[in-house]
Amino acid sequence: RLTQSHTGLYLAQVTVDCLKRFGLEKKLHTLTMDNASNCDATADHLVTLIDGFRGKMSRSRCFPHTVNLIAKVCVSVYFCSLTS
């Protein structure tokens, strides 16, 4: 459970703790994250916490999340109230 503000540093530390708990810290190649700015910061911090992690080059943006955001905007047009 996350107990602090979701800053990039905090998310990186929690990610590393979880990976270490399962012995996976040397197996991390790519992270798939949404498009929030703190995800860029998380990737930047992971460079210093995990050997071989390449930061933003190792970050994959979640395509389904992007499609979902686009769909919400398109559908919202049909549900907005008309103002005079």
C-alpha distances in whole Angstrom, upper triangle without the diagonal:
4,6,9,12,12,15,16,16,12,11,14,13,9,12,14,12,11,15,16,14,16,19,19,19,23,23,21,24,22,19,19,18,19,21,19,21,18,18,21,20,17,20,22,20,19,23,23,20,22,25,27,24,26,24,25,27,25,23,23,23,22,25,24,22,25,28,25,26,29,30,28,31,34,33,33,36,37,35,36,39,42,43,47
4,6,8,8,11,13,13,9,9,12,11,8,11,13,12,12,15,17,16,18,20,20,19,23,23,21,23,21,18,18,16,17,19,17,18,14,15,18,17,14,18,19,17,17,21,21,19,20,24,26,23,25,22,23,25,23,21,22,21,21,24,24,21,24,27,25,24,28,29,27,29,33,32,31,35,36,34,35,37,41,42,45
4,7,9,11,14,13,10,10,14,12,10,13,16,14,14,18,19,18,21,23,23,22,26,26,24,26,25,21,22,19,20,21,19,19,16,17,20,18,16,20,21,19,19,23,22,20,22,26,28,25,27,24,25,28,26,24,25,25,24,28,27,24,27,30,27,27,31,31,29,31,35,34,33,37,38,36,36,38,42,42,46
4,6,8,11,11,7,9,12,11,10,14,16,15,16,19,20,20,22,24,24,22,26,26,24,26,24,21,21,19,19,20,17,17,13,15,18,16,14,18,19,17,18,21,21,19,21,25,27,24,25,22,23,26,25,23,24,23,24,27,27,24,26,29,27,26,30,31,29,30,34,34,32,36,38,35,35,37,41,41,44
4,6,9,10,8,9,12,12,12,14,17,17,18,20,22,22,24,26,25,23,27,27,24,26,24,20,20,17,17,17,14,13,10,13,15,13,13,17,17,16,17,21,20,19,22,25,27,24,24,21,21,25,24,21,23,21,22,25,25,22,23,27,25,23,27,28,26,28,31,31,30,33,35,33,32,35,38,38,41
4,7,8,6,6,10,11,10,12,15,15,16,18,20,20,22,24,22,21,24,24,21,22,20,16,16,13,13,14,10,11,7,9,12,10,10,13,14,13,15,18,18,17,19,23,24,20,21,18,18,21,20,17,19,18,18,22,22,19,20,24,22,21,24,26,24,25,29,29,28,31,33,32,31,34,37,37,41
4,5,5,6,9,10,11,12,14,15,17,18,20,21,23,24,22,20,23,24,20,22,19,16,17,14,14,14,11,9,6,9,10,8,8,11,12,10,13,15,16,15,18,21,22,19,19,16,16,20,19,16,18,18,19,22,23,20,21,25,24,22,25,28,26,27,30,31,30,33,35,34,33,36,39,39,42
4,6,5,6,9,10,10,12,14,15,16,18,20,21,22,20,18,20,21,17,18,16,14,14,12,13,13,10,8,5,6,7,4,4,8,8,7,9,12,12,12,14,18,18,15,15,12,12,16,15,13,16,15,17,21,22,19,20,24,23,22,25,27,26,27,30,32,31,34,36,35,35,37,40,41,44
4,6,5,6,9,10,11,12,14,15,16,18,20,21,19,16,19,20,17,19,17,15,17,15,16,16,14,12,9,10,10,7,6,9,9,6,8,11,11,10,13,16,18,15,16,13,14,18,17,15,18,19,20,24,25,23,24,27,27,26,29,31,30,31,34,35,34,37,40,38,38,41,44,44,47
4,5,5,6,9,10,11,12,14,15,17,19,20,19,16,20,21,18,20,18,16,17,15,16,17,14,13,10,11,13,10,8,11,12,9,10,14,13,12,14,18,20,17,18,15,17,20,18,17,19,19,21,24,25,22,24,27,26,26,29,31,30,31,34,35,34,37,39,38,37,40,43,44,47
4,5,5,6,9,10,11,12,14,15,17,18,16,15,18,18,15,17,15,12,13,11,13,14,12,12,8,8,11,9,6,9,11,9,9,13,13,12,13,17,18,15,16,14,15,18,16,14,16,16,17,21,22,19,21,24,23,23,26,28,27,28,31,32,32,35,37,35,36,39,41,42,46
4,6,5,6,9,10,10,12,14,16,16,14,12,15,15,13,14,13,11,13,12,15,16,14,13,10,9,10,8,5,7,9,6,6,9,10,8,10,13,15,12,13,11,13,16,14,13,15,16,18,21,23,21,22,26,25,25,28,30,29,31,34,34,34,37,39,38,38,42,44,45,49
4,5,5,6,9,10,11,12,15,15,14,12,15,16,14,17,16,14,16,15,18,19,17,17,13,13,14,12,9,11,12,8,8,11,10,8,10,14,16,14,16,14,16,19,17,16,19,20,21,25,26,24,26,29,28,28,31,33,32,34,37,37,37,40,42,41,41,44,47,48,51
4,5,5,6,9,10,11,13,14,13,12,16,16,14,17,16,14,16,14,17,19,17,17,13,13,15,13,10,12,14,11,10,14,14,11,12,16,18,16,18,16,18,20,18,17,19,19,20,24,24,22,25,28,27,27,30,31,30,32,35,36,35,39,40,39,39,42,45,46,50
4,5,5,6,9,10,11,12,10,9,13,13,11,13,13,10,12,12,15,17,16,16,13,12,14,13,9,10,13,11,9,12,13,10,10,14,15,13,15,14,15,17,14,14,16,17,17,21,22,20,23,26,25,25,28,30,29,31,34,34,35,38,40,39,39,42,45,46,50
4,5,5,6,8,10,10,9,7,10,11,10,13,13,12,15,15,18,20,19,19,16,14,16,14,11,11,13,10,8,11,11,7,8,11,13,11,14,14,16,18,15,15,17,19,20,24,25,24,26,29,28,29,32,33,33,35,37,38,38,41,43,42,43,46,49,50,54
4,6,5,6,9,10,10,9,12,14,13,16,17,15,18,17,20,23,21,21,18,17,19,17,13,15,16,13,11,14,14,10,11,14,17,15,18,17,20,22,19,18,21,22,23,26,27,26,28,31,30,30,34,35,34,36,39,40,40,43,45,43,44,47,50,51,55
4,5,5,7,9,8,9,12,13,12,15,15,13,16,16,19,22,21,21,18,17,19,18,14,15,18,15,13,16,16,13,12,16,17,16,19,18,20,21,18,18,19,21,21,24,24,23,26,29,28,29,32,33,32,35,37,37,38,41,42,41,42,45,49,50,54
4,5,5,6,5,5,9,9,8,12,13,12,15,16,19,22,21,22,19,17,19,18,14,14,17,15,12,14,15,11,10,13,14,13,16,16,18,19,16,16,18,20,20,24,24,24,26,29,28,29,32,33,33,36,38,38,39,42,44,43,44,47,50,52,55
4,5,5,6,5,9,10,11,14,16,15,18,19,23,25,25,25,22,20,21,20,17,17,18,16,13,15,15,11,10,13,15,14,18,18,21,22,18,19,21,23,24,27,28,27,30,32,32,33,36,37,37,39,42,42,42,46,47,46,47,50,53,55,58
4,6,8,9,12,13,13,17,18,17,20,21,24,26,26,26,23,21,23,22,19,19,21,19,16,19,18,15,14,16,19,18,21,21,24,25,21,21,23,25,25,28,29,28,31,33,32,33,36,37,37,40,42,42,42,46,47,46,47,50,53,55,58
4,6,8,11,11,12,15,17,16,19,20,23,26,26,27,24,22,24,23,20,20,22,20,17,19,20,16,14,17,18,17,21,21,23,24,20,21,22,24,24,27,27,27,30,32,31,33,36,36,36,39,41,41,42,45,46,46,47,50,53,55,59
4,6,8,8,10,14,16,16,19,21,25,27,27,28,25,23,24,24,20,19,21,19,16,18,18,14,12,14,15,16,19,20,23,23,19,20,22,25,25,28,29,28,31,33,33,34,37,38,38,41,43,43,44,47,49,48,49,52,56,57,61
4,6,5,7,10,12,13,16,18,21,24,24,25,22,20,21,21,17,17,19,17,14,15,16,13,10,12,13,13,16,17,19,19,16,17,18,21,21,25,25,25,28,30,30,31,34,35,36,38,40,40,41,44,46,45,47,50,53,55,58
4,6,6,10,12,12,16,17,21,23,23,23,21,18,19,18,15,14,16,14,11,12,13,9,7,9,10,10,13,14,17,17,14,15,18,20,21,25,26,26,28,30,31,31,34,35,36,38,40,41,41,44,46,46,47,50,53,54,58
4,6,9,12,13,17,19,23,25,25,25,23,20,21,20,17,15,17,16,12,12,13,11,7,7,8,9,13,15,17,17,14,16,18,21,23,26,27,27,29,32,32,33,35,37,38,40,42,43,43,46,48,48,49,52,55,57,60
4,6,9,11,15,17,21,23,24,25,23,19,20,21,17,15,18,17,13,14,16,13,10,10,9,10,13,15,17,16,12,14,16,19,20,23,24,25,27,29,30,31,33,34,35,37,39,40,41,44,46,46,47,50,53,55,58
4,6,8,11,14,18,20,21,21,19,16,16,17,14,12,14,14,10,11,13,12,8,9,9,7,10,11,13,13,9,11,13,16,17,20,22,22,23,26,27,27,30,31,32,34,36,37,38,41,42,42,43,47,50,51,55
4,7,10,13,17,19,20,20,19,16,16,17,14,12,14,15,11,11,14,13,10,10,8,7,8,10,11,10,7,9,10,14,15,18,20,21,22,24,25,26,28,30,31,33,34,36,37,39,41,42,43,46,49,50,54
4,7,10,13,15,17,17,16,13,13,15,12,10,13,14,11,12,15,14,12,13,11,8,9,9,9,8,5,6,7,10,12,14,17,17,18,20,22,23,24,26,27,29,31,32,33,36,38,38,39,42,45,47,50
4,6,10,12,13,14,13,10,11,13,10,8,12,13,10,12,15,14,12,14,13,10,11,9,9,10,6,5,6,8,9,13,15,14,16,18,19,20,22,24,25,26,28,29,30,33,35,35,36,39,42,44,47
4,7,10,12,14,13,9,11,14,12,10,14,15,13,15,18,17,16,18,17,13,14,12,11,11,9,6,5,6,6,9,11,11,12,15,15,16,19,20,21,23,25,26,27,30,31,31,32,36,39,40,44
4,7,8,10,10,7,9,11,10,10,13,14,13,16,19,18,17,20,19,15,15,12,11,13,11,7,6,5,6,9,11,9,11,14,14,14,17,19,19,21,23,24,24,27,29,29,30,33,36,37,41
4,6,9,10,7,10,12,12,12,15,17,16,18,21,21,20,23,22,18,18,15,13,15,14,10,8,6,5,8,9,6,8,11,11,11,13,15,15,17,19,21,21,24,26,25,26,30,32,34,37
4,6,9,7,8,11,12,12,14,16,17,19,21,22,22,24,23,19,18,15,12,14,14,10,10,6,7,10,11,8,8,12,12,10,13,15,15,16,19,20,20,23,25,25,25,28,31,32,35
4,5,6,7,9,10,12,14,15,16,18,20,20,21,24,23,20,19,15,13,16,16,12,12,10,11,13,14,11,11,15,14,12,15,18,17,17,20,22,21,24,26,26,25,29,31,32,35
4,5,5,7,9,10,11,13,15,16,18,19,20,23,22,19,17,14,12,15,15,12,13,11,13,16,17,14,14,18,18,15,18,21,20,20,23,25,24,26,29,29,28,31,33,34,37
4,5,5,6,9,10,10,12,15,16,16,18,21,21,17,17,13,12,15,15,12,14,13,14,17,19,16,16,20,19,18,21,23,22,23,26,27,26,29,32,31,30,33,36,36,39
4,5,5,6,9,10,10,13,15,15,16,19,18,14,14,10,9,12,12,9,10,9,11,15,16,14,14,18,18,17,19,22,22,22,25,27,26,29,32,31,31,34,37,37,41
4,5,5,6,9,10,11,14,15,15,18,17,13,12,8,7,10,11,8,10,10,13,16,18,16,16,19,20,18,21,24,23,24,27,28,28,30,33,33,33,36,38,39,42
4,5,5,6,9,10,12,13,14,17,17,13,13,9,9,13,13,11,14,14,16,19,21,19,19,23,23,21,24,27,26,26,30,31,31,33,36,35,35,38,40,40,44
4,5,5,6,9,11,10,12,15,15,12,12,8,9,12,11,10,12,13,15,19,20,18,19,23,23,22,24,27,26,27,30,31,31,34,36,36,35,39,41,42,45
4,5,5,7,10,10,10,13,12,8,8,5,6,9,8,7,10,11,14,17,20,18,19,22,23,22,24,27,27,28,30,32,32,35,37,37,37,40,42,43,47
4,6,6,8,9,11,12,12,9,8,5,7,10,10,10,13,15,18,21,23,21,21,25,26,25,27,30,30,30,33,35,34,37,40,39,39,42,44,45,48
4,5,6,7,9,11,12,10,10,8,10,13,12,12,16,17,19,23,25,23,24,27,28,27,29,32,31,32,35,36,36,39,41,41,40,43,46,47,50
4,5,5,6,9,10,7,8,7,10,12,10,10,14,16,18,22,24,22,23,27,27,27,29,32,32,33,35,37,37,39,42,41,41,44,47,48,51
4,6,6,7,7,5,6,5,9,10,10,11,15,17,20,23,26,24,25,28,29,29,31,33,34,34,37,39,39,41,44,44,44,47,49,50,53
4,6,7,9,8,10,9,13,14,13,15,18,21,23,27,29,27,28,32,32,31,34,36,36,37,40,42,41,44,47,46,46,49,51,52,55
4,7,9,8,11,10,14,15,14,15,18,21,23,26,28,27,28,31,32,31,34,36,36,37,40,41,41,44,46,46,46,49,51,52,56
4,6,6,9,10,13,14,12,14,17,20,22,25,27,26,27,30,31,31,33,36,36,37,40,41,41,44,46,46,46,49,52,53,56
4,6,9,11,14,14,12,15,18,21,24,27,29,28,29,32,33,33,36,38,38,40,42,43,44,46,49,49,49,52,55,56,59
4,6,9,12,11,10,13,16,19,22,25,27,27,28,30,32,32,34,36,37,38,40,42,43,45,47,47,48,51,54,55,58
4,6,9,9,7,9,13,16,18,21,24,23,24,27,28,28,30,33,33,34,37,38,39,41,44,44,44,47,50,51,54
4,6,6,5,8,12,15,18,20,23,23,23,26,28,27,29,32,32,33,35,37,38,40,42,43,43,46,48,50,53
4,5,5,7,10,13,16,19,22,20,21,24,25,25,26,29,30,30,33,35,35,37,40,40,40,43,45,46,49
4,5,5,8,10,13,16,19,18,17,21,22,22,23,26,27,27,29,31,32,34,37,37,37,40,42,43,46
4,6,8,11,14,16,19,19,18,21,23,23,24,27,28,29,31,33,34,35,38,39,39,42,44,45,48
4,7,10,13,15,18,18,18,21,23,23,24,27,28,29,31,33,33,36,38,38,39,42,45,46,49
4,7,9,12,15,14,15,18,19,19,21,23,24,25,27,29,30,32,34,35,35,39,41,42,46
4,6,9,12,12,12,15,16,17,18,20,22,23,24,26,27,30,32,32,33,36,39,40,44
4,6,9,8,8,11,13,13,14,17,18,19,21,23,24,26,28,28,29,33,35,37,40
4,6,5,7,9,10,11,13,15,16,17,19,20,22,24,26,26,27,31,33,35,39
4,5,5,6,9,10,11,12,14,16,17,18,20,22,24,25,26,30,32,34,37
4,5,5,6,9,10,10,12,14,15,16,18,21,22,22,24,28,30,33,36
4,5,5,6,9,10,11,13,14,15,17,19,21,21,22,26,29,31,34
4,5,5,6,9,10,11,13,14,16,18,20,20,21,25,27,29,33
4,5,5,6,9,10,11,12,14,16,18,19,20,24,26,29,32
4,5,5,6,9,10,10,12,15,16,16,18,22,24,27,30
4,5,5,7,9,10,11,13,15,16,16,20,22,24,28
4,5,5,6,9,10,12,14,15,16,20,21,24,27
4,5,5,6,8,10,12,13,14,18,20,23,26
4,5,5,6,9,10,11,12,16,18,21,24
4,6,5,7,10,10,11,14,16,18,22
4,6,6,8,10,11,15,16,19,22
4,5,6,7,9,13,15,18,21
4,5,5,6,10,12,15,18
4,6,6,9,10,13,16
4,6,9,10,14,17
4,6,9,12,16
4,6,9,13
4,6,10
4,7
4
